[in-house]
Amino acid sequence: MNLKSMMGYAVGDFGINLYFISVLTYLLYFYTDVFGISALSAAGVFAVARFIDAVTDPIMGAIAERTRSRWGRMRPYIMFGALPLGLISILTFTVPDLGPSGKLVWAYTTYILFGLTYTLVTIPYATLTASLTTDYEERTRISTYRIGCAFAGGMLVSVGTFPFVSMFESETDGFFYLMVMFSVIASGLLFITYKSTAEVVSVPDELPLSASLKAVLRNPPLYIVIGIFCCGMLSFTVRQTVTPFYFIYNVGDPTLIPWFFGLTLGCMLLTIWLVPILSERLGKEGAIGAGAVVAMVSCIGFYFTPYDATYGIFFWGCLVAIGSTPVAVLGWAMIPDTVEYAQWKHGMRADGAIFSTASFFQKLAKTIGGAGVALALAMAGYIANQEQTPEAKIAILDLLTLVPIGILTVLIVLTRFYKLDGPAHEKIVRELAARSRPEMAAGEAVVK
């Protein structure tokens, strides 16, 4: 796969992360401090909408892997779903002229619709990785480019949101026009992904539902990857969601938010290119475990740093981000390997079912993380736009530091049980090639 195609695929995640990081980082703040609903009500919106979003992932995976069209299996959803996703994203960050009950209905409706359209685009986008190549190391490179673009998109959101919003008379207008801009950019980049990629890995003409279920249920490596994925997403969601609250109420200086996000995500973007090297030396699971240890130690340092020690806060925050980079990259590179494992073990390729199942649990972790932060703040007595109680400030600090330590401990344990390393995967690919016609094994059957 040439560099142009890799980058064409990767830039799609820049666009996707304009939505993903906006929702993950700022939607809770938008709901409580701009939209005007309580933290407890926001927790309900997060729990319901994100659960529905997660449940629909397997359905979308089953639909996508059974799609047969002149555009391929996955690519048409990326092309035709981009515009609806942009429109509903704008509505999600819109403040209508409604009463309290009407606003709550609006929040539930728009966020549920956002989750559905996000699934429509992102499940085929993620699954497309397995259709681009069967090479173990090439998938790591593709995932590195992809996550590099994702970090760049996330940096734009994290650094630029508050400065952009502050340019307007009200945060209501600021968030609205911000999402209009993001939607235009993301839609264009997703179209580039559609035009730049080709699905070159052959698939059977028909895929029974029983084969999809078997590929998921009888796939031990997938269980481990899902567990690693969930821990990584849960830790990231909690930290990303609570960070604005930490700087606004604990530190007392919201102007530091874009600087903090810019530096931490910048560190991830700079170190992401070292992940393939680390993976070659330690294996994918070893690189993830090593990064988790760095992040855990850094969280301890962060916890004991005083609120007025700005340089210390930024130092430990950057180290946490660096340690979190391998799981962000290599989790996506490990899932396609489990697709070949299931094909080798059970005789059918069910990439849509496998990717959508992984995405389901990842989104379930995001649901728990986002709703959990909102619920924890509500239980600690958080009330928007006023001085917080000591209990609320302690809860914010614990969520930012101690909670991720517990999550990452579980992640490290899971990496010790992962056995589908490079040599094992190479053996599987060779045996699959031996079962197929030579031209199929070489990946020359292009689905257009």
C-alpha positions in Angstrom: 0.0 0.0 0.0 1.6 3.3 -1.1 2.0 6.4 1.1 -0.7 8.4 -0.8 -3.4 5.8 -0.1 -2.3 5.5 3.6 -2.5 9.2 4.1 -5.8 9.4 2.2 -7.2 6.9 4.6 -5.6 8.5 7.6 -7.0 12.0 7.0 -10.5 10.7 7.5 -9.7 10.3 11.2 -8.7 13.9 11.4 -12.2 14.8 10.4 -13.8 12.2 12.6 -11.9 13.5 15.6 -13.2 17.0 15.1 -16.5 15.4 16.2 -15.2 12.9 18.6 -13.0 15.2 20.7 -15.6 18.0 20.6 -18.2 15.6 22.2 -15.7 13.9 24.5 -14.1 17.0 25.9 -16.6 19.8 25.7 -20.1 18.4 25.5 -20.5 17.9 29.3 -19.2 21.5 29.8 -21.6 22.7 27.0 -24.6 21.0 28.6 -24.0 22.2 32.1 -22.5 25.7 31.6 -23.9 26.8 28.2 -27.0 24.7 27.4 -28.2 25.0 31.0 -29.0 21.6 32.3 -27.7 20.0 35.5 -24.8 17.6 35.8 -27.2 14.9 36.9 -29.4 15.5 33.8 -26.4 15.5 31.6 -25.3 12.1 33.1 -28.7 10.7 32.0 -28.3 12.0 28.5 -24.8 10.5 28.3 -25.9 7.2 29.6 -28.9 6.7 27.3 -27.4 8.2 24.1 -24.1 6.5 24.4 -25.6 3.2 25.2 -27.9 3.3 22.2 -24.8 4.4 20.1 -22.9 1.4 21.4 -25.7 -1.1 20.8 -26.1 -0.1 17.2 -22.5 -0.9 16.4 -22.9 -4.6 15.9 -26.0 -4.0 13.7 -24.0 -1.6 11.5 -21.1 -4.0 11.4 -23.4 -6.8 10.2 -24.9 -4.5 7.5 -21.5 -3.2 6.3 -19.8 -6.6 5.9 -22.8 -7.9 3.9 -22.9 -4.9 1.6 -22.0 -5.5 -2.0 -21.8 -2.4 -4.3 -19.8 -0.9 -7.0 -18.2 1.3 -4.4 -17.2 -1.6 -2.2 -18.5 -2.7 1.2 -17.3 0.0 3.6 -16.5 3.0 1.4 -20.1 4.0 0.4 -21.1 4.6 4.0 -18.1 6.9 4.5 -19.1 8.9 1.4 -22.9 9.1 1.9 -22.8 9.4 5.7 -20.4 12.3 6.0 -22.9 15.1 5.3 -25.7 13.8 7.7 -23.1 13.4 10.4 -22.0 17.0 10.0 -25.5 18.4 10.1 -26.5 16.5 13.3 -23.2 17.5 14.9 -24.2 21.2 14.4 -27.6 20.6 16.0 -26.1 18.8 19.0 -24.2 22.0 19.9 -27.2 24.3 19.2 -29.1 26.0 22.0 -32.8 26.2 21.0 -35.2 28.7 22.5 -37.0 26.1 24.7 -37.9 25.7 28.3 -36.1 23.3 30.7 -38.1 20.2 29.6 -37.8 21.1 25.9 -34.1 21.5 26.2 -33.8 18.1 27.8 -35.8 16.5 25.0 -33.6 18.4 22.5 -30.4 17.1 24.2 -31.6 13.5 24.2 -32.8 13.6 20.6 -29.8 15.3 19.0 -27.2 13.3 20.9 -28.9 10.0 20.1 -29.1 11.0 16.4 -25.5 12.0 16.6 -24.5 8.6 17.9 -26.5 6.8 15.2 -24.9 8.8 12.3 -21.5 8.6 13.9 -21.8 4.8 13.9 -23.0 4.8 10.3 -19.7 6.4 9.3 -17.1 5.3 11.8 -17.8 1.5 11.9 -17.2 1.2 8.1 -14.2 3.6 8.4 -12.5 1.5 11.2 -13.3 -1.8 9.5 -11.8 -0.6 6.3 -8.3 -1.1 7.8 -8.7 -4.9 7.6 -9.6 -4.6 3.9 -6.6 -2.5 2.9 -3.9 -5.0 3.6 -3.1 -8.3 5.5 0.5 -7.3 6.3 1.1 -7.3 10.1 3.6 -4.5 10.2 1.9 -2.5 7.4 -1.2 -2.3 9.6 0.9 -0.8 12.4 2.1 1.9 9.9 -1.4 2.5 8.7 -2.7 2.8 12.2 0.2 5.2 13.1 -0.6 7.5 10.2 -4.3 7.3 11.1 -3.9 8.0 14.8 -1.4 10.8 14.0 -4.1 12.5 12.0 -6.6 11.7 14.8 -4.3 13.4 17.3 -3.9 16.4 15.0 -7.7 16.7 14.7 -8.0 16.3 18.4 -5.4 19.0 19.0 -7.2 21.5 16.8 -10.4 20.9 18.8 -8.7 20.9 22.2 -6.6 24.0 21.6 -8.9 26.0 19.4 -12.3 25.6 20.9 -12.2 28.1 23.8 -10.2 30.8 21.9 -12.7 30.4 18.9 -15.8 30.4 21.1 -14.5 33.5 23.0 -14.5 35.5 19.7 -18.3 35.6 19.8 -20.6 37.6 22.0 -22.0 34.4 23.6 -20.7 30.9 24.0 -24.0 29.8 22.4 -23.0 31.4 19.1 -19.4 30.3 19.4 -20.1 26.6 19.8 -22.6 26.7 16.9 -20.3 28.3 14.4 -17.4 26.1 15.6 -19.3 23.0 14.7 -20.3 24.5 11.3 -16.7 24.9 10.5 -15.7 21.5 11.8 -18.5 19.9 9.8 -17.3 21.4 6.5 -13.7 20.3 7.2 -14.7 16.8 8.3 -17.0 16.2 5.3 -14.3 17.1 2.9 -11.7 14.9 4.5 -14.0 11.9 4.6 -14.7 12.3 0.9 -10.9 12.2 0.3 -10.7 8.9 2.3 -13.4 7.5 0.0 -11.6 8.6 -3.2 -8.1 7.5 -2.0 -8.7 3.9 -0.8 -9.6 0.6 -2.3 -10.8 -2.6 -0.7 -8.2 -5.1 -1.9 -8.7 -8.0 0.5 -11.2 -10.5 -0.9 -14.3 -11.6 0.9 -16.8 -14.4 0.4 -19.9 -13.6 -1.6 -22.2 -14.6 1.2 -21.6 -14.5 5.0 -24.1 -16.4 7.2 -25.0 -14.7 10.5 -23.8 -17.8 12.3 -20.3 -17.2 10.8 -20.2 -13.7 12.1 -21.3 -14.8 15.6 -18.7 -17.6 15.6 -15.9 -15.1 14.5 -16.7 -13.0 17.6 -17.7 -15.6 20.2 -14.9 -18.1 19.5 -12.1 -15.6 19.3 -10.0 -15.4 22.5 -7.5 -12.8 21.2 -10.4 -10.5 20.4 -11.5 -10.6 24.1 -8.1 -9.4 25.2 -8.0 -6.7 22.6 -11.5 -5.5 23.6 -10.4 -5.4 27.2 -7.3 -3.4 26.4 -9.4 -1.1 24.2 -12.0 -0.5 26.9 -9.4 0.3 29.5 -7.6 2.7 27.2 -10.8 4.5 26.1 -12.2 4.6 29.7 -9.0 6.2 31.0 -8.8 8.7 28.1 -12.5 9.6 28.4 -12.3 10.3 32.2 -9.2 12.4 31.8 -10.3 14.3 28.8 -13.8 15.0 30.2 -12.7 16.3 33.6 -9.7 18.4 32.4 -11.7 21.6 31.7 -13.3 21.4 35.1 -9.9 20.9 36.7 -8.5 24.1 35.2 -11.6 26.2 35.7 -12.4 25.2 39.3 -9.3 23.7 40.9 -6.5 25.7 39.2 -8.8 28.7 38.7 -7.4 29.7 35.3 -9.4 28.5 32.3 -7.0 30.2 29.9 -4.6 27.3 30.5 -7.0 24.7 29.0 -6.0 25.2 25.4 -2.3 25.4 26.3 -2.5 22.1 28.3 -4.4 20.3 25.6 -2.0 21.7 23.0 1.1 20.5 24.8 -0.2 17.1 25.8 -1.7 16.2 22.5 1.4 17.7 20.8 3.6 15.3 22.8 1.4 12.4 21.7 1.7 13.6 18.1 5.5 13.9 18.3 6.0 10.5 20.0 3.5 8.6 17.9 6.1 7.9 15.3 8.2 6.0 17.9 5.4 3.5 18.5 6.2 1.2 15.5 9.8 1.0 16.7 8.6 0.2 20.2 6.2 -2.4 18.8 8.9 -4.1 16.7 11.1 -4.5 19.9 8.5 -5.3 22.5 5.6 -6.5 20.4 2.3 -4.6 20.3 1.1 -5.9 23.7 4.5 -5.1 25.3 4.6 -1.6 23.9 1.1 -0.9 25.3 2.1 -2.2 28.7 5.2 -0.1 28.9 3.3 3.0 28.0 0.7 2.2 30.7 3.4 2.1 33.3 4.7 5.5 32.3 1.2 6.9 32.4 0.5 5.4 35.9 3.7 6.8 37.4 2.9 10.2 35.9 -0.6 10.2 37.3 0.9 9.8 40.8 3.2 12.8 40.2 0.2 14.8 38.9 -1.8 13.9 42.0 0.8 15.4 44.4 1.4 18.6 42.3 -0.1 21.8 43.9 -2.7 23.7 41.9 -0.4 26.7 41.6 2.5 24.7 40.2 1.7 25.3 36.5 4.9 23.9 35.2 4.6 20.7 37.3 1.0 20.2 36.1 2.0 20.5 32.5 5.1 18.3 32.9 3.1 15.4 34.5 0.3 15.9 32.0 2.6 15.5 29.1 4.1 12.3 30.5 0.6 10.9 31.0 -0.2 11.7 27.4 3.1 10.1 26.1 2.4 6.9 28.1 -1.1 6.7 26.7 0.0 6.9 23.1 0.8 3.2 22.4 -2.6 1.9 23.3 -4.2 4.6 21.1 -2.2 3.4 18.1 -1.7 -0.3 18.6 -5.3 -1.2 19.7 -6.5 -0.4 16.2 -3.6 -2.3 14.7 -4.4 -5.4 16.8 -8.1 -5.8 15.8 -7.4 -6.6 12.2 -5.1 -9.4 13.4 -8.0 -11.0 15.2 -10.0 -11.0 11.9 -7.4 -13.3 10.3 -7.4 -15.4 13.5 -11.1 -16.0 13.2 -10.8 -16.7 9.5 -8.0 -19.2 10.1 -9.9 -20.8 12.9 -13.4 -20.9 11.5 -13.1 -20.5 7.8 -15.0 -17.2 7.3 -13.9 -13.6 7.2 -16.2 -11.4 9.4 -14.3 -8.1 9.7 -17.5 -6.1 10.2 -18.7 -8.2 13.1 -15.3 -8.1 14.8 -14.7 -4.4 14.4 -18.2 -3.4 15.4 -18.1 -5.6 18.5 -14.8 -4.0 19.5 -16.4 -0.6 18.9 -19.4 -1.5 20.9 -17.3 -2.2 24.0 -15.1 0.8 23.4 -18.2 3.0 23.2 -19.6 1.3 26.3 -16.4 2.3 28.1 -16.9 5.9 26.8 -20.5 5.8 28.1 -19.3 4.7 31.5 -16.5 7.3 31.5 -18.6 10.2 30.4 -21.7 9.4 32.5 -19.5 8.4 35.4 -17.7 11.8 35.5 -21.0 13.6 35.3 -22.5 11.4 38.1 -19.4 11.7 40.3 -19.5 15.5 40.0 -23.2 15.6 40.8 -22.6 13.4 43.9 -19.8 15.6 45.0 -22.1 18.7 44.9 -20.9 20.3 41.7 -22.9 23.3 40.6 -22.0 25.1 37.4 -20.6 28.6 37.3 -19.8 29.1 40.9 -17.0 28.4 43.5 -16.9 24.6 44.1 -16.9 22.9 47.5 -13.7 21.2 48.7 -15.4 17.9 48.1 -16.1 18.7 44.5 -12.5 19.8 43.9 -11.2 16.6 45.4 -13.6 14.6 43.2 -12.2 16.4 40.1 -8.6 15.7 41.1 -9.3 12.0 41.9 -11.0 11.6 38.5 -8.1 13.1 36.7 -5.4 11.1 38.4 -6.3 8.2 40.7 -9.1 6.7 38.7 -6.9 6.3 35.5 -4.3 4.5 37.7 -6.8 1.8 38.6 -8.0 1.4 35.0 -4.4 1.1 33.6 -3.6 -1.5 36.2 -6.2 -3.7 34.7 -4.9 -2.9 31.2 -1.4 -4.1 32.1 -2.7 -7.4 33.4 -4.6 -8.0 30.1 -1.5 -7.4 28.0 0.1 -10.4 29.7 -2.6 -12.7 28.3 -2.3 -11.7 24.7 -0.7 -14.4 22.5 -1.4 -13.3 18.9 2.1 -11.7 18.4 3.9 -11.1 15.1 5.2 -14.7 14.5 1.8 -16.2 15.3 0.0 -13.9 12.9 2.5 -14.5 10.1 1.9 -18.3 10.5 -1.8 -17.7 10.3 -1.5 -15.6 7.1 0.7 -18.2 5.5 -1.8 -20.9 6.2 -4.7 -18.8 4.9 -2.7 -18.2 1.7 -2.1 -21.9 1.3 -5.9 -22.5 1.4 -6.6 -19.8 -1.2 -5.7 -19.3 -4.8 -2.3 -17.5 -5.1 -3.7 -14.3 -6.5 -6.2 -14.1 -3.7 -3.5 -14.7 -1.1 -1.4 -11.9 -2.6 -4.3 -9.5 -2.2 -4.8 -8.7 -5.9 -8.5 -9.2 -6.0 -9.7 -5.6 -5.7 -13.3 -4.9 -4.7 -14.4 -1.7 -6.4 
